């Protein structure tokens, strides 16, 4: 799932070398991915009215559901 998120995020931005993903295991056995991109690429990852961010979350959740896991994606600076 982390790899899927990384591939998609790098394809969206102008500075793919600035993309980093931090994986956090939560107490309720879910996983949170913190996606960090260059400040100039933040709008490209979020999209108009958050549509790109929502699509990213949907794809990652779909990949996680195949493995019976709960995930969430947070976009941070």
Secondary structure in CASP SS format (residue, H / E / C, confidence):
PFRMAT SS
TARGET T0000
AUTHOR 0000-0000-0000
METHOD secondary structure of the structure
MODEL  1
X C 1.00
X H 1.00
X H 1.00
X H 1.00
X H 1.00
X H 1.00
X H 1.00
X H 1.00
X H 1.00
X H 1.00
X H 1.00
X H 1.00
X C 1.00
X C 1.00
X C 1.00
X H 1.00
X H 1.00
X H 1.00
X C 1.00
X E 1.00
X E 1.00
X E 1.00
X E 1.00
X E 1.00
X E 1.00
X C 1.00
X C 1.00
X C 1.00
X C 1.00
X C 1.00
X E 1.00
X E 1.00
X E 1.00
X E 1.00
X E 1.00
X E 1.00
X C 1.00
X C 1.00
X H 1.00
X H 1.00
X H 1.00
X H 1.00
X H 1.00
X H 1.00
X H 1.00
X H 1.00
X C 1.00
X H 1.00
X H 1.00
X H 1.00
X H 1.00
X H 1.00
X H 1.00
X H 1.00
X H 1.00
X H 1.00
X H 1.00
X H 1.00
X H 1.00
X H 1.00
X H 1.00
X H 1.00
X H 1.00
X H 1.00
X H 1.00
X C 1.00
X C 1.00
X C 1.00
X C 1.00
X C 1.00
X E 1.00
X E 1.00
X E 1.00
X E 1.00
X E 1.00
X E 1.00
X C 1.00
END
